[in-house]
Amino acid sequence: MGQGRNYKIACMQPPDSTKPSRHFSNRRAAFATGFKDALGAPVLVLFAGMIGFGAMGQTHGFNAWMTGLTSLLMFALPGQVVLLEMLISGSSVLAIAFAVTLTSARFVTMVVTLFPQLHRQDRNRGLYAWVHLLAMTAWAVSMREFPNMSPKYRLSYFIGIGLPCWLIALPGTVLGYLAAGWVPAAVTLGLVFINPLFFLLTFTEVKPWANRIAIVLGCLIGPGFYVLDANSSLLTTGLVAGTLAYALDRKWLRPAPVEVTA
């Protein structure tokens, strides 16, 4: 087609065009590597957060079964905290469902940025099961490591990271529930916030500069939005900082499209 004719195709170079630096012999090896990577900071951070949540549940009079199953079935610490707080305040079921849904809106962006990086044959209905393993810890580490491996091993690596994080959620919650009387309230609250802190530190290692710019801008403008309106400050800070970082990246930092002659 088109003998002697040149077609100029504008294509955007990916932000990370380096060759994979992590090689696996098979999917089982990728899973084992992910599992091993999770047994460090990701599992410890999530375990600490679930201890804080379990202590919170016991302090406010919830039984161990409900507190533990919340961690096992929801596996979304911010949503779990919102659920408990709204149950304590006597909010309606509809209001609770709406608030928990809003706190879980972050999963939409996490899914659309992570799962398209999987191999085409892995993007099937089975992801409806594996998506339950998605948490800030597993997502941040996967976003950092996916560019370093072949796409066909990425799902196995993700499962290897996410599975131990999910399995540790219930024991951590139960331990926190049983130890609630021994842990000061300030320490309990601090444990809950270890998880987003780990996410923040891990995400700074993701190579695209837009991510780092968004974090810096959020730290700079966040206090100002908090003074203006504490209730909406987290949402407005993320929206404004993320939008500005995206605009800066598109305008000045991202490589220009390369014309390929075919």
C-alpha positions in Angstrom: 0.0 0.0 0.0 1.2 3.4 -0.9 4.2 2.4 -3.0 6.9 5.1 -2.9 4.7 7.2 -0.6 5.8 8.3 2.9 3.4 8.5 5.7 4.3 10.6 8.7 3.0 9.2 11.9 3.2 11.3 15.0 3.8 9.1 18.0 4.5 10.0 21.6 7.6 8.4 23.1 6.8 6.7 26.4 8.2 8.4 29.5 10.4 5.4 30.2 11.9 3.8 27.1 14.6 1.8 28.9 14.9 -1.9 28.4 13.5 -4.2 31.2 16.0 -4.7 34.0 14.1 -7.4 35.9 14.0 -10.7 34.0 12.0 -13.8 35.1 12.1 -17.3 33.8 8.4 -17.7 34.1 5.3 -16.2 35.7 5.8 -18.2 38.9 9.2 -16.5 39.3 7.6 -13.1 38.8 5.0 -14.0 41.5 7.7 -15.1 43.9 9.6 -11.9 43.4 6.6 -9.8 44.0 5.8 -11.8 47.1 9.3 -11.3 48.4 9.2 -7.5 47.6 5.9 -7.3 49.6 7.4 -8.9 52.7 9.4 -5.7 53.5 7.9 -2.3 53.9 4.6 -2.8 52.1 3.4 -5.5 54.4 4.8 -3.9 57.5 3.2 -0.5 56.7 -0.2 -2.1 55.9 0.0 -4.2 59.0 0.6 -1.1 61.1 -2.3 0.7 59.5 -4.7 -2.3 60.2 -3.5 -2.4 63.8 -4.6 1.2 64.1 -7.9 0.5 62.5 -8.6 -2.5 64.7 -7.9 -0.5 67.9 -10.2 2.2 66.5 -13.0 -0.3 66.1 -12.6 -1.7 69.6 -12.5 1.8 71.1 -15.8 2.8 69.5 -17.6 -0.4 70.6 -17.7 -2.4 67.4 -17.3 -6.2 67.7 -14.3 -8.1 66.5 -16.2 -9.9 63.7 -17.4 -6.7 62.1 -14.1 -4.9 62.4 -12.1 -7.8 61.0 -14.5 -8.5 58.1 -14.4 -4.8 57.2 -10.7 -5.1 56.6 -11.0 -8.5 54.8 -13.8 -7.5 52.5 -13.3 -3.8 51.9 -9.5 -3.7 52.1 -9.5 0.1 51.8 -8.3 1.8 54.9 -9.7 5.3 54.2 -13.1 3.9 53.4 -13.0 1.7 56.5 -12.3 4.7 58.7 -15.1 6.7 57.1 -17.5 3.7 57.5 -16.8 3.5 61.2 -17.0 7.2 61.8 -20.3 7.5 60.0 -21.8 4.5 61.8 -20.8 6.1 65.1 -22.5 9.4 64.1 -25.7 7.5 63.2 -25.7 8.4 59.5 -28.2 6.8 57.1 -27.2 3.8 55.0 -27.5 5.9 51.9 -25.2 8.6 53.2 -22.6 6.0 54.4 -22.6 4.3 51.0 -22.2 7.6 49.2 -19.3 8.8 51.5 -17.5 5.4 51.2 -17.9 5.5 47.5 -16.3 9.0 47.3 -13.3 7.9 49.4 -12.9 4.9 47.0 -12.9 7.1 43.9 -9.1 7.0 43.8 -9.4 3.3 42.7 -10.7 4.5 39.3 -7.5 6.3 38.5 -5.4 3.6 40.1 -7.0 1.0 37.8 -6.8 3.0 34.6 -3.1 3.8 35.2 -2.0 0.4 36.3 -4.0 -2.3 34.5 -3.5 -1.0 30.9 0.2 -1.8 31.5 -0.6 -5.5 31.7 -0.1 -7.9 28.8 -3.1 -8.0 26.5 -3.9 -11.6 27.3 -4.1 -10.8 31.0 -6.6 -8.0 30.5 -9.7 -10.2 30.9 -12.5 -10.9 33.3 -10.1 -12.5 35.8 -9.1 -8.9 36.7 -12.4 -8.5 38.5 -11.0 -10.9 41.1 -7.4 -9.6 41.2 -8.5 -5.9 41.5 -9.5 -6.6 45.1 -5.8 -6.8 45.9 -5.3 -3.3 44.7 -4.2 -1.0 47.5 -2.0 2.1 47.7 1.0 0.0 48.7 0.6 -2.5 45.9 -0.2 0.1 43.3 2.7 2.4 44.2 5.3 -0.4 44.1 3.8 -1.8 40.9 3.9 1.6 39.2 7.5 1.9 40.1 8.5 -1.7 39.0 6.3 -2.4 36.0 8.6 -0.4 33.5 11.5 -2.6 34.6 9.9 -5.9 33.5 8.2 -7.5 30.5 4.4 -6.9 30.3 3.7 -10.7 30.4 5.1 -10.9 33.9 3.4 -7.8 35.4 0.1 -9.4 36.5 2.0 -12.2 38.3 4.2 -9.7 40.0 1.2 -7.6 41.1 -0.5 -10.6 42.5 2.7 -11.5 44.4 2.7 -8.0 46.0 -1.0 -7.7 46.6 -1.8 -11.1 48.1 0.4 -10.9 51.3 -0.8 -7.3 51.8 -4.4 -8.5 51.8 -3.7 -11.6 53.9 -2.1 -9.5 56.6 -5.1 -7.2 56.8 -7.2 -9.5 59.0 -4.5 -10.5 61.5 -3.4 -6.9 61.8 -6.9 -5.7 62.5 -7.5 -8.5 65.1 -4.2 -7.7 66.8 -5.1 -4.0 67.0 -8.6 -4.9 68.3 -7.2 -7.0 71.1 -4.4 -4.5 72.0 -6.6 -1.4 72.0 -6.5 -1.0 75.7 -2.7 -0.9 75.8 -2.2 1.5 72.9 -2.7 5.3 73.4 -5.3 6.9 71.1 -2.6 9.2 69.5 -0.5 6.2 68.6 -3.5 4.4 67.1 -4.3 7.4 64.9 -0.7 7.6 63.9 -0.6 4.0 62.8 -3.5 4.6 60.4 -1.6 7.4 58.7 1.6 5.3 58.1 0.0 3.8 55.0 -0.5 7.0 53.0 2.9 8.2 54.2 4.5 5.1 52.6 2.5 5.7 49.5 3.8 9.2 49.3 7.5 8.2 49.7 7.2 5.3 47.2 5.4 7.4 44.6 8.3 9.9 44.6 10.4 7.2 43.0 8.1 6.7 40.1 10.0 8.2 37.1 7.6 10.6 35.4 8.2 14.1 36.7 4.6 15.0 36.8 4.1 12.8 39.9 6.9 14.5 41.8 5.7 17.9 40.8 2.1 17.1 42.0 3.4 16.0 45.4 5.5 19.2 45.8 2.7 21.5 44.7 0.3 19.6 47.0 2.6 20.2 50.0 2.9 23.9 49.1 -0.8 24.8 48.4 -2.4 22.3 50.8 -2.1 24.4 53.9 -3.7 27.4 52.1 -6.7 25.3 51.0 -7.0 23.9 54.5 -7.3 27.5 55.9 -9.9 28.4 53.4 -12.1 25.3 53.9 -10.8 22.3 56.0 -13.6 20.0 54.8 -12.8 20.2 51.1 -9.1 21.0 51.3 -7.9 17.5 50.5 -10.0 17.3 47.4 -9.2 20.7 46.1 -5.5 20.4 46.8 -5.3 17.1 44.9 -7.4 18.5 42.0 -5.4 21.8 41.6 -1.9 20.3 42.3 -2.5 17.4 39.9 -4.0 19.6 37.2 -1.1 22.0 37.4 1.5 19.2 37.4 -0.1 17.6 34.3 -0.2 21.0 32.5 3.5 21.7 33.3 4.5 18.2 32.2 2.6 18.4 28.9 3.9 21.9 28.2 7.6 21.7 29.1 8.8 18.3 30.4 7.3 15.6 28.3 9.3 14.6 25.2 8.0 16.1 22.0 6.2 13.8 19.5 8.6 12.0 17.1 7.7 11.8 13.5 8.2 8.3 12.1 8.4 7.9 8.4 6.8 4.7 7.1 
